[in-house]
Amino acid sequence: MTARTVVTGAATATTVLAATVALTVASLGAATAATAAPAPVAPKFLAAKELPKSLTPWVAEQVRPGAADDFCTGKALPKASSKHRVFRTELDTGAEQTITVAATEAKAKELVTKARAAVAGCLDRLQQQYPGVRGETRYHGKLKVEEGAHVYSIDTADPGVGSTEIALYSVGRDGRTVTVVGWSQLGDLSGAPLSGFKKTATTSVAKLY
């Protein structure tokens, strides 16, 4: 009776030891896996100081989920995989940046094509909604940064109210991440900081990662 008890106790101790070793190995394996697969780095947004010069200082709002509420590009960018930041000044100049991380690089290329088409066709859509508006869209070329950044201007005038507005856009990509920057103010292209915006567009892609 005594011998049987000893044997049973030894078997129980051996089982407990084996379970402890297995748990330790599993924990070490999980820790190793976590170390080997760090969380992806989030792309970085523009800072207020990286916007084109304005008569009054730029103020950058917090980064928010979804795409920026922009007439030209808002519907072209997916809300679920996008984040945006709005920039403001004390006068009539504003800007916004949307960053979208696509599932694959191929999807990102498709998104660039879609966003560029949205900008290029924006004036037509605006004129359909407001027939009195007149304007011109220009393509200002592709900037050499990562996979490139395409720059556009949309010059509009409403003779009925006597107002003019100029908007600048850039659509850029780094791998599977796409960034769209929009800038606007009252006036026309001759008074817009096109060279400064191109620098901003280049920075918007270069600082993503």
Phi, psi and omega in degrees: 000317180294316181298318181298321179297318180297316181297316180298317179297320180294319180296318179297317179298320180294319179296315179298318180297317180297319180295321179296317179297317180297319180294320179296316180297317179298319180295318179296321179296319179294319180295320179295318180297319179295322179292322183285339183235077180292159179296142180298146181282132180283137179294150184263142178270163173297151171261161182303323182290349181265003175278159176302152182300142179228161180295332176236155186298148174281144174238126180262125176279174179291152175289132183234157179289155178090176178272155178297147180279082184238132183301321185281320191242348187305321183275350181273343185251130182292133182291319188298324184253019182240155170224156182216161175224136179256140178240139182226158171233175180282347182256221186256023182250132180216167180202164174206156177228133174242134176241129180236128176258110182278163182292325180220167177293325177298318178295324179295319177299318178297321180293321177300315179299318180294317180293320178296319179295323179295319178291314183297328181262008185295318182297319178300317180293323179294319180290330175294324180279326180230087187303336182282347184287137175242154180179185181209137175251133179233144174258126185254018172098177182253126180275143182274090176208123184048237179273007174107161175218126182261133186245135180228157169230144176233110183259120183233153177215142177242096183301332182297325180247356177073027181251151175230149179214143177240134178234139176242141180225148170226142177235112184233166182214142170228104183065238179260017179248129182245138176232134179239127179242132175238141181222142179206155174198166175291144182125199180230183186298328182297335179259007181268145180278070185300315180295322177293323178292323177298322177295318177298316180299318178297317179296322183300329178272317185297325185268003180305315182222000000 
